[in-house]
Amino acid sequence: MKTLLKFVAPILLLMVCEALFRLGIWEGMVKPESHAGTSVRLKRALNDPAMQKLDFVTLGSSRPVYGIDHEALARIALEHGAVHANLSMPGSHWMTVDVLTEWLAAHRPNLRGGVIAMDLTTFMYPGNGSYELAIVAPFRGFADDAVISAHVPFKRDEMASWGAHSALYQYREDIQDYIKAPLQRRESVNWWNAMPAADVLLRNAKEAREMCEFGVDRVAACDKVDSSTTEAANGLRHQCRELRGALAGQPDFAALMRQQPMPDYLQQVRDNIRSRLRALHWPRPPVVVLMPLTGAWKEASPLGLHEWTLSVLQPLVDEGRIRLIDATDALAAADNGGCQQYFDFFHQNDSGRQMLMDAVLPQIRAALYDDAPAPAARVAATNE
């Protein structure tokens, strides 16, 4: 019996720790500047007594963090006696949409609708990498493993994927970092916790920098980045590596989508996205906004990616499951390739946000609030 107890006790202790971490015991000490910390901050703000009424949300990655006017959406909601919160987070992909909408269904069942803002590149792969596991960790439940594995399959020799099934493992590096400087972590947590919920959920990110020193319309703009020694150039070098890598391995999605059978990973992308959007039983169909892309990313993206993306979404439009606003080219007519509207190769600045919202805000307003919206249809947003 003693031998059996020595064998079983550590396993039971590990299971208890896993359950506690899955239930959120560590959330109060997560590094605020991390991916998980951003999610914890949103979750904490959503649980604030002042935010118990929630009617509409915006979901997506850092593209809508900077590119959508969250304050304008909040004002429009207020005009209708509603609350519209920004839940977009850097690094979010479709796994985050999966897990976060499941959390909202359980904790905010009266949600009326929302905006899901993505760009063409999020339709390339089933998942965005194992780092997205940190984003969903504070929101995931005990029944989410299958959903998460569809985006980040478990691989024994890739330790980062172990977090797909273990919250304890997912937080291991954060725990190690905490042990090194616990007082500093507590000070950081307390500073972020003092931020009002409204500032977390209703405010815009501010960014005035622009890209005209380098340009954003071609991958060749990275040659100017390489030759520059400025701090701005240093911050762009990793993006240039991504752009050049994407251009060098550029597949032809237009051809792949017509193969019989279609490649498995494309089928998985299509099926995951359609399944998620069909599962959103919001009173108002979700408004899917395809965010603008710089010319450099259009050049480096797979051939036919725009066509492929629309083929994934159009059946949902036809079914009335979503309303689609295609703003991919909304900034294409801007001077100098839009260099004044972006602060790097990915993200719009304040000017770019304003230009986009001039084009799409009336459509978002109509989709969320009109008493009798027009039949679901794809709307191409341009600013010419």
Legacy VTK file of the C-alpha trace (Angstrom):
# vtk DataFile Version 3.0
C-alpha trace
ASCII
DATASET POLYDATA
POINTS 384 float
0.000 0.000 0.000
2.805 2.438 0.892
4.524 1.685 -2.401
1.295 2.330 -4.290
0.722 5.572 -2.382
4.232 6.811 -3.229
3.441 6.175 -6.876
-0.076 7.626 -6.901
0.456 10.659 -4.630
2.698 12.634 -7.060
0.261 11.955 -9.903
-2.675 13.167 -7.800
-0.724 16.249 -6.737
0.099 17.014 -10.363
-3.561 16.622 -11.340
-4.645 18.966 -8.543
-2.078 21.573 -9.631
-3.191 21.246 -13.235
-6.828 21.769 -12.221
-5.961 24.804 -10.107
-3.983 26.418 -12.918
-6.787 25.677 -15.370
-9.197 27.346 -12.923
-7.028 30.474 -12.861
-5.041 30.305 -9.624
-2.006 31.891 -11.307
-3.814 34.618 -13.255
-3.304 37.226 -10.550
0.465 36.959 -10.917
0.912 36.581 -14.678
3.387 39.019 -16.219
1.147 41.876 -17.424
3.238 42.602 -20.517
2.986 39.022 -21.797
0.368 37.552 -24.133
-1.319 35.821 -21.199
-1.074 39.042 -19.208
-2.995 40.936 -21.888
-5.735 38.310 -21.757
-5.848 38.425 -17.954
-6.214 42.198 -18.136
-9.176 41.873 -20.506
-10.769 39.177 -18.365
-10.343 41.266 -15.235
-11.897 44.293 -16.964
-14.819 42.190 -18.200
-15.445 41.058 -14.617
-15.485 44.632 -13.349
-18.939 45.579 -11.966
-19.034 48.544 -14.360
-18.772 46.209 -17.371
-21.403 43.619 -16.533
-23.603 44.900 -19.357
-22.014 43.850 -22.630
-23.844 43.961 -25.957
-21.196 43.967 -28.678
-17.500 43.083 -28.923
-14.621 43.486 -31.353
-12.343 40.476 -31.730
-9.097 40.162 -33.636
-5.344 40.656 -33.595
-3.093 43.700 -33.306
-4.387 44.827 -36.713
-7.741 45.942 -35.238
-6.055 46.966 -31.973
-4.573 49.870 -33.956
-6.756 49.942 -37.059
-10.304 50.013 -35.636
-11.708 53.082 -33.890
-12.918 51.439 -30.692
-13.915 54.748 -29.164
-16.196 55.486 -32.119
-17.824 52.051 -31.808
-18.310 52.644 -28.072
-19.969 56.034 -28.765
-22.317 54.533 -31.346
-23.243 51.795 -28.896
-23.935 54.373 -26.194
-26.294 56.196 -28.569
-28.301 52.957 -28.726
-28.149 52.290 -24.998
-25.589 49.528 -25.540
-21.985 48.721 -24.606
-19.377 47.748 -27.220
-16.032 46.478 -25.842
-12.726 45.945 -27.619
-11.411 42.413 -27.004
-8.836 42.399 -29.798
-5.350 41.327 -28.717
-1.935 41.152 -30.406
-1.232 37.707 -31.835
-4.849 36.584 -31.911
-5.822 34.160 -34.630
-8.833 31.897 -35.106
-7.999 29.826 -32.017
-8.462 32.945 -29.902
-11.783 33.619 -31.609
-12.780 30.009 -30.874
-11.928 30.086 -27.179
-12.987 33.654 -26.463
-16.406 33.278 -28.094
-16.970 30.097 -26.078
-16.085 32.021 -22.904
-18.438 34.826 -23.900
-21.254 32.348 -24.568
-20.856 31.007 -21.035
-20.262 34.303 -19.197
-22.054 36.884 -21.366
-25.022 34.952 -22.804
-26.883 38.188 -23.637
-24.228 39.315 -26.120
-26.001 40.664 -29.195
-23.232 40.629 -31.790
-19.836 41.941 -32.721
-17.039 42.605 -35.161
-14.394 40.018 -36.037
-11.529 41.886 -37.701
-8.959 39.733 -39.484
-6.795 40.093 -42.572
-6.046 37.816 -45.515
-2.972 36.293 -43.871
-5.121 34.695 -41.135
-6.647 32.473 -43.825
-3.327 30.856 -44.712
-2.895 28.274 -41.945
-5.085 26.485 -39.385
-3.089 28.005 -36.507
-0.818 30.928 -35.781
1.753 29.033 -33.732
2.014 27.686 -30.209
2.514 31.162 -28.720
-1.240 31.716 -29.202
-1.746 29.167 -26.427
-0.676 31.881 -23.968
-3.365 34.218 -25.299
-6.188 31.744 -24.755
-4.913 30.272 -21.465
-6.899 32.599 -19.152
-10.118 32.006 -21.098
-9.970 28.297 -21.809
-12.070 25.726 -19.983
-11.709 22.026 -19.297
-13.575 21.133 -22.498
-11.497 23.239 -24.907
-8.655 20.798 -25.587
-10.147 19.466 -28.812
-10.753 22.977 -30.172
-7.222 24.055 -29.277
-5.634 20.937 -30.777
-7.262 21.761 -34.109
-5.073 24.875 -34.221
-1.956 23.650 -32.362
-1.650 19.863 -32.599
0.286 18.180 -29.804
3.725 16.995 -30.902
5.888 15.125 -28.422
9.143 16.556 -29.776
7.844 20.171 -29.811
7.607 21.120 -26.156
5.829 24.387 -26.881
2.817 22.367 -28.073
2.463 20.675 -24.685
0.565 23.724 -23.495
-2.303 22.601 -25.711
-3.221 20.100 -22.985
-1.573 21.459 -19.843
-2.171 24.859 -18.230
0.564 24.098 -15.694
3.060 23.549 -18.492
1.818 26.632 -20.346
2.666 28.888 -17.381
6.009 27.243 -16.555
8.208 30.009 -18.024
6.098 32.719 -16.441
6.460 31.038 -13.043
10.237 30.819 -13.513
10.361 34.498 -14.439
8.322 35.392 -11.350
10.672 33.486 -9.046
13.612 35.551 -10.314
12.032 38.913 -9.335
8.792 38.476 -7.348
8.693 42.026 -5.941
9.149 43.579 -9.367
6.369 41.374 -10.751
3.993 42.384 -7.953
4.664 46.071 -8.568
3.968 45.625 -12.273
0.759 43.681 -11.607
-0.477 46.314 -9.146
0.236 49.123 -11.620
-1.737 47.442 -14.397
-4.546 46.433 -12.032
-5.085 50.102 -11.208
-6.103 50.772 -14.822
-9.877 51.391 -15.066
-11.861 48.776 -16.979
-13.092 51.423 -19.417
-9.495 52.257 -20.384
-8.845 48.586 -21.135
-12.017 47.877 -23.113
-13.134 51.156 -24.681
-10.025 53.188 -25.601
-7.968 53.435 -28.775
-4.289 52.620 -29.015
-2.431 55.762 -30.067
0.365 55.734 -32.645
1.484 58.705 -34.761
4.651 57.316 -36.402
4.630 56.753 -40.156
6.655 54.781 -42.710
7.527 57.281 -45.438
11.240 56.999 -44.673
11.103 53.439 -46.019
7.764 52.905 -47.765
5.268 50.070 -47.381
4.197 49.332 -50.944
6.888 46.792 -51.908
9.064 44.207 -50.187
11.972 46.108 -51.732
11.321 48.773 -49.085
13.284 46.444 -46.823
16.430 47.365 -48.732
16.100 50.848 -47.254
15.569 49.305 -43.835
18.774 47.293 -44.243
20.815 50.356 -45.168
19.479 52.455 -42.299
20.970 52.549 -38.802
18.072 54.367 -37.167
16.086 53.019 -34.232
13.021 52.855 -36.471
14.852 50.570 -38.889
15.989 48.289 -36.082
12.384 47.759 -35.091
11.474 46.727 -38.641
14.189 44.179 -39.375
12.265 41.174 -38.035
9.264 42.158 -40.177
11.503 42.315 -43.225
12.744 38.805 -42.492
9.129 37.649 -42.415
8.301 39.446 -45.658
11.297 38.064 -47.522
10.713 34.576 -46.177
7.084 34.691 -47.275
8.034 35.964 -50.732
10.671 33.262 -51.183
8.226 30.460 -50.353
5.166 31.952 -52.023
2.590 29.234 -52.858
-0.247 29.587 -55.370
-3.492 29.315 -53.416
-5.554 29.922 -56.552
-4.177 26.685 -57.973
-4.215 24.770 -54.684
-7.878 25.526 -53.977
-8.816 23.954 -57.300
-6.869 20.751 -56.725
-8.859 17.565 -56.273
-8.560 16.792 -53.483
-7.698 20.147 -51.959
-4.623 20.039 -49.678
-5.534 18.936 -46.157
-4.307 22.093 -44.448
-6.480 24.298 -46.688
-9.496 22.122 -45.970
-8.754 22.489 -42.263
-8.497 26.281 -42.540
-11.817 26.447 -44.373
-13.628 24.017 -42.068
-12.310 25.553 -38.817
-13.327 29.077 -39.795
-16.723 28.123 -41.149
-17.497 25.944 -38.133
-16.626 28.731 -35.710
-18.650 31.391 -37.505
-21.647 29.090 -37.911
-21.516 28.338 -34.172
-21.950 32.002 -33.212
-25.637 32.262 -32.383
-25.630 35.998 -31.853
-28.887 37.884 -32.517
-26.933 40.002 -35.002
-24.739 38.089 -37.466
-21.059 38.777 -36.796
-19.529 41.476 -38.967
-16.313 40.080 -40.452
-13.966 42.886 -41.487
-10.996 42.052 -43.685
-8.408 44.589 -42.546
-6.192 46.527 -44.984
-2.877 45.082 -46.076
0.173 47.051 -47.115
1.418 46.582 -50.645
4.468 44.764 -49.283
2.295 42.108 -47.659
0.096 41.796 -50.722
3.254 41.148 -52.736
4.599 38.573 -50.275
1.319 36.741 -49.612
0.403 33.561 -51.486
-0.890 34.079 -54.994
-4.679 33.999 -55.013
-4.950 34.502 -51.236
-7.697 37.103 -51.611
-9.695 34.798 -53.868
-9.208 31.914 -51.431
-10.331 34.007 -48.446
-13.519 35.087 -50.185
-14.239 31.483 -51.163
-14.083 30.532 -47.471
-16.420 33.316 -46.380
-18.867 33.749 -49.268
-21.041 30.709 -48.407
-21.487 32.157 -44.916
-22.536 35.466 -46.451
-25.024 33.661 -48.684
-26.461 31.814 -45.681
-26.892 35.075 -43.774
-24.480 33.818 -41.078
-22.128 36.793 -41.398
-21.911 40.231 -42.903
-18.627 40.772 -44.703
-16.805 44.071 -45.162
-13.807 43.580 -47.408
-11.471 46.455 -46.559
-8.311 44.784 -47.888
-7.783 47.598 -50.397
-9.369 50.409 -48.377
-6.050 52.289 -48.122
-4.696 51.302 -51.536
-5.435 54.700 -53.084
-3.532 56.594 -50.391
-0.508 58.609 -51.526
2.882 56.894 -51.629
1.379 53.467 -51.080
-0.095 54.530 -47.757
3.215 55.218 -46.028
1.526 57.974 -44.010
-1.148 55.556 -42.800
1.098 52.834 -41.298
3.720 52.824 -38.558
5.250 49.501 -39.687
4.601 46.940 -42.417
1.624 45.512 -40.517
-0.172 48.175 -38.537
-2.077 51.367 -39.245
-1.316 54.531 -37.313
-3.894 57.066 -36.134
-4.227 58.494 -39.645
-4.688 55.038 -41.151
-7.305 54.188 -38.558
-9.245 57.339 -39.420
-9.059 56.650 -43.156
-10.306 53.097 -42.695
-13.138 54.104 -40.397
-14.286 56.803 -42.821
-14.826 53.938 -45.265
-16.315 51.225 -43.047
-17.938 52.815 -39.993
-21.310 53.467 -41.697
-21.444 49.816 -42.765
-20.562 48.540 -39.284
-23.175 50.831 -37.749
-25.840 49.562 -40.137
-24.930 45.918 -39.610
-25.062 46.184 -35.807
-27.942 48.589 -35.259
-30.253 49.007 -38.240
-33.711 47.642 -37.420
-34.011 46.072 -40.842
-30.526 45.527 -42.285
-30.201 44.728 -45.939
-29.733 41.071 -46.883
-26.259 39.811 -46.093
-23.839 40.688 -48.832
-20.157 41.286 -49.324
-19.286 44.975 -49.251
-15.954 46.095 -50.671
-14.682 49.101 -48.711
-12.460 51.429 -50.683
-11.260 54.944 -50.163
-10.652 56.514 -53.506
LINES 1 385
384 0 1 2 3 4 5 6 7 8 9 10 11 12 13 14 15 16 17 18 19 20 21 22 23 24 25 26 27 28 29 30 31 32 33 34 35 36 37 38 39 40 41 42 43 44 45 46 47 48 49 50 51 52 53 54 55 56 57 58 59 60 61 62 63 64 65 66 67 68 69 70 71 72 73 74 75 76 77 78 79 80 81 82 83 84 85 86 87 88 89 90 91 92 93 94 95 96 97 98 99 100 101 102 103 104 105 106 107 108 109 110 111 112 113 114 115 116 117 118 119 120 121 122 123 124 125 126 127 128 129 130 131 132 133 134 135 136 137 138 139 140 141 142 143 144 145 146 147 148 149 150 151 152 153 154 155 156 157 158 159 160 161 162 163 164 165 166 167 168 169 170 171 172 173 174 175 176 177 178 179 180 181 182 183 184 185 186 187 188 189 190 191 192 193 194 195 196 197 198 199 200 201 202 203 204 205 206 207 208 209 210 211 212 213 214 215 216 217 218 219 220 221 222 223 224 225 226 227 228 229 230 231 232 233 234 235 236 237 238 239 240 241 242 243 244 245 246 247 248 249 250 251 252 253 254 255 256 257 258 259 260 261 262 263 264 265 266 267 268 269 270 271 272 273 274 275 276 277 278 279 280 281 282 283 284 285 286 287 288 289 290 291 292 293 294 295 296 297 298 299 300 301 302 303 304 305 306 307 308 309 310 311 312 313 314 315 316 317 318 319 320 321 322 323 324 325 326 327 328 329 330 331 332 333 334 335 336 337 338 339 340 341 342 343 344 345 346 347 348 349 350 351 352 353 354 355 356 357 358 359 360 361 362 363 364 365 366 367 368 369 370 371 372 373 374 375 376 377 378 379 380 381 382 383
